[in-house]
Amino acid sequence: MSEPEDLSQFSMLELFRMEAEGQTQILTDGLLSLERGSSGSTIEPMMRAAHSIKGAAAIVGLDLIVQLAHGMEDAFIAAQHGQLRLTPNRVDVLLAGVDLIVQCSNLKEANLPAWLATNEGNIRSTMNAIVGIAFLPEPVEKPAAPVQVAAPPPPVPAEAVEAPPAAPPTEEAAPPTERRAGHTQRGAAQGDRLLSLASESRINAHQMHPLIETMQRFKRSQSALLTALDDLHEAIARSGIPALQEKAALVLQRSQPLKQTTLAQITDMENYERRLLNVSNQLVDEVLAMRMRPFRDGVQHFPRMVRDLARNLGKEVHLEIRGEDTLVDRDILSRIENPLNHMLRNAVDHGLEPPAVRVANGKSPMGTIVLEARHRAGMLNIEIVDDGQGVDPQRIRRAVVERKMATPAMADTMSNGELMEFLFLPAFSLKEDITEISGRGVGLDIVQDTIRQQNGTVHVQSQPGLGFHTSITLPLTQSIVRSLVVDVRGEAYAIPIVKIERVELVPQAAIHTLENKQFFDLNGEHLGLVSSAQVLELGDMEHHELLPVIVIGTGARRYGLVVDAIRGEQSLAVQSIDPIFGKLRDISSAALLNDGEPVLILDVPDLLLSIEKLLAEGGLHQLARADSAARRRMKRILVVDDSLTVREMERKLLTGRGFEVDIAVDGIDGWNVVRSGDYDLVITDVDMPRMDGIELVNLIKKDIHLHTLPVMIVSYKDRPEDRARGLAAGADYYLTKGSFHDETLLDAVHDLVGDASR
């Protein structure tokens, strides 16, 4: 694997620290493997690691590490020749030496003398123990503790588990050099900047699409012009005037290349757009790949942590890590380290039984925890499974009733899955009897909150006596977020798809009001409705007959967020908001849409808090019109035309007569709209991009739900064959744009659907 940085910029001492970090990990992994009874093949790599540390330490003048590594090397040679059995007590001694090497290697040169003076006693006892390790007595039951040195793994939060804390590292024993840390931070910042630029390149590629659509419209206008020229040429040919015939033929001849040129230009532009999008998407993928790290980078210290904690508790526990090569976004990897640490410590401390209890229950004296990471359905799935005593659902049921969190009758109807959800409540604990399921719910609320902050979910299940199973699902990366883009008061906002339960279109008539709160029925449940404009403090929202509703939240904290319109789904490259603004309420980050428009990404947990605050204060904005029940229902018409001028002219005419009018810009747009709304009439053009009007009429008339819907074609094409083609497709009326005036269109609409009111 290539070096991530230019090593020439580091001093010899910094290079030694980097080497010691890797070699001590080899020593730790090897010692844990030998303790579990693996073959002696792991001794050779440990001998090489100790020898490498000794040589490197001699170069930089760290005599203490030279002596420690030399003593460890002698112990490995003795073990290799069968002269020494590496018992758990002796592994304790060697691991203490590894810890000492890690601490010493991380010191700044100026701080080394003071650290040596402070830790002289521990250092001396550790070195003596390593040198004389072959003569240490065999362990009986109690693990030996020859030295009290700080372990190298990252510190664990105090709330993670009630376990004996490790001695804190000294002030001088700082993490690897500030210079190296600075390089890492700068590398991360450069990666973020690259992702931002890659995202902008993709946006620029999407800018080609409107230009191509403009060229398509130009092609249609040109086609109409060429058709008119053909008609003019035929008319002149019939006139019998030679001079005009000659000029008409010349004009027709000169116009023919224009069509081929336009087609060639459009083809070139479409090919260029495809190449540009392909390159920009590959660039985004490559930048994202740079941010990915193997799962092992975040969990390599867990086996040592589990082993040490189990030894302190008098237990035998083996942690098996699977999927170490699974790639994870570096930010997610760093943020889930504490939750995983928490779950593993709880499994060791409260879930796995002492050896004697396990043997009495017919189990192996050594407990097993499996930590596995894998990609599944485009998400990162992490499983933590132990073979301990598990959680008894009946104990949870009794605790729920005792704490008056549910009535006995209600608790009796709860499934095991519903009971397990109580373990995530902050005040819920089952810690009265340490010999059973001792506190398996303590702190799970912290784990759940952390996972949810990463747009993930966590679920637990258990079988009494057979173990506990935790399943964590997270997005593969936080850099690209699949989002639903919505409009609120004319501004675009994005909501992460993973935070949305469903999307509904709710009619005004379906809204009910009780105690000044508004609801609608969703599968038999009354779901509260809240205006997104009010939550975001943007004023009153527009009133529509059909309200787009985004369902967010879970359980009792589940609401329908009403927006003005739904644009659709997009994958957004997340860009953090400048820290100068602090934490913006209800906003998590920002991004750019495919058309380059900036968009704010909503923070759903924040939104839920804001909604609850509004509900507590009262005064919610009314979403339904006050007179909606008494108001006469106006008939709705959908106008489908790619010409802005024609659309607006028809909309104004029809609105002036009292009709409610929606518009669509082409056949595909019209087909999507007509299926989602309740319309009384469709008025469509014929020549449109993506899908023409004849195809749209065919689809409507063949649809089982729409076949009775009247459709009017309004087109410039006025030849009898064009009219016959439209009526054959199923159109109920055919009107030519060149012949109708205002009253002609309105009369035709009246013939089909009558007056505007129902």
Protein Blocks (a to p, Z undefined) as FASTA:
>chain_A
ZZfbdfklpcfklmmmmmmmmmmmmmmmmmmmmmnopafklmmmmmmmmmmmmmmmmmno
paklmmmmmmmmmmmmmmmnopaccdfklmmmmmmmmmmmmmmmmpcfklmmmmmmmmmm
mmmmmmmmmmmmmmpccdfklccdfbacddfbdcddfklpccdddddddfklccddfklm
mmmmmmmmmmmmmmmmmmmmmmmmmmmmmmmmmmmmmmmmmmmmmmmmmmmmmmmmmnop
aklmmmmmmmmmmmmmmmmmmmmmmmmmmmmmmmmmmmmmmmmmmmmmmmpccfklmmmm
mmmmmmmmmmmnopacddddehklpccdfklmmmmmmmmmmmmmmmmmmmpccfklmmmn
opafbdcdddddddeehiacdddddfbebjafklmmmmmmmnopacfklmmmpcfklmmm
mmmpmkbccfkbmmlmgoplgoklmmmmmmmmnopacdddddehiaccddddddfbfkbc
cdddddeehiacdddfklpfbdcdddfklpcceehiacddeehiacddddfklmnonaja
dddfbdcdddedehjlccddddfbdfbdcddddddddfklopaehiabdcddfkopacdd
ddfklmmmmmmmmmmngoiacfbdfklmmpccddddddddfbfklmmmmmmmmmmnopac
dddfbfklmmmmmmmpccfbdcddfbdghiafklmmmmmmmpmklmmpccddddfblcfk
lmmmmmmnopabdcdfklpcfklmmmmmmmmnopfbZZ
